[in-house]
Amino acid sequence: MNVIRFSDLIAAGKVSGQRVFIRADLNVPQDDAGNITEDTRIRASIPAIEAALKAGAAVMVTSHLGRPTEGEFKPEDSLAPVAARMGELMGREIPVVANWVDGVTVAPGQLVMLENCRLNKGEKKNNEELARKMAALCDIFVNDAFGTAHRAEGTTYGIAQFAPIACAGPLLAAEIDAITKALAAPKRPLVAIVAGSKVSTKLTILKSLSANVDGLIVGGGIANTFMLAAGLKIGKSLAEPDLVAEAAAVIESMKARGAAVPIPVDVVCAKSFSADAVATVKAADEVADDDLILDIGPKTSAILAEQLKAAGTIVWNGPVGVFEFDAFSHGTEAIARAIADSSAFSIAGGGDTLAAIAKYGIEKDVGYISTGGGAFLEVLEGKTLPAFEILSRRAAG
């Protein structure tokens, strides 16, 4: 995918003295008192801002925070705590500018934070008048917010249409590179892990991947539906019986290409869904009518681990069992360890997946960890994200 990169503009000396508008993803969690409880996104956004300042730009940065009502400012919607934390990390004061759409005063070497962009009327629906006003504020627009790349909003799409130059910041460029490496030009075999409670929420992803991957590992409630499609009994486990035909179609689609959806050969069952439930390993064809399948079994884990270790590229979205309960976490841990041990390029995304990566401490062993939940899923579905589309159109002239 061809986009203009902010790093290339800096290297070419085209940023000095320019007004740079950075759309970051600073949507961080806060407690009831408004204190930031986790600042990863703030830390991740600083390199682009510091690069712009170092290059001699006048820098404006904005983001959404929470779900404010457009046109109605409330103190809890303010980016002020974000600006304060970013200021601490950067060792400088960062003023917050409200009502900024009609004009911002910022000089080269200065940094201001523009108040929550979703307070502006027309942001969510990408109002053209708003987009043109925002574009007029800058010489260079930098999109560095992959988490919102699947939304065509004023600060993610509209401004990119009308700004003199529209480019990808380092975070967005890294996502583009990782996605291209994993899906557009993967080293084979390409193995995808798609897990979660429902087939319905991941059906389009499963269909899209089944046309491209060499192995499609399903887990969680999704695997239960696939077990039904394979003629196995699943007791009272979470599943979607009305989607068995769809699951069977995915299996057949893979088989027609000489690829496969590995169905579990053993599972870990319990009689109730609780952390202290007794875990029992059973062969996949021995599940009782009152059993709940809460994890894949050790034999299945070993088979999948071997497949992952032999892969060239791995895409991972979702834990394969109820990994929050220790007794039912072994399958997900085995998958995580196999990915860590594999020489494959791996890309992982989704909130539960990131929680599993953190739980097993394999952050440094995953090739790329995607920060955008919804955006990552839409890429897996085979969709072209609006932010990617407009940036590549602008790059093409």
Protein Blocks (a to p, Z undefined) as FASTA:
>chain_A
ZZddfklmmmnopmgopacdddddfbdcddfkopafbfklmmmmmmmmmmmmmnopacdd
dddehjadehiacfklpcklmmmmmmmmnopacdddehklnoccddehiacddddfklpg
hklnopaklmmmmmmmpmbdcdfbfklmmpccfklmmmmmmgmbacddfklmmmmmmmmm
mmmmccdddddddddjblklmmmmmmmmmmmmmbdcdehjllmmmmmmnopaehjaccdf
klmmmmmmmmmmmmmnopacdddfbdcddfbdcfkbccddddfklccfkbccfbdcfklm
mmmmmmmmmpmbdcdeddfbdfkbmklmmmmmmmmmmmmmpmbdcddedjklmmmmmmno
pmmmpfbacfblklmmmmmnopacfklmmmmmmmnZZ
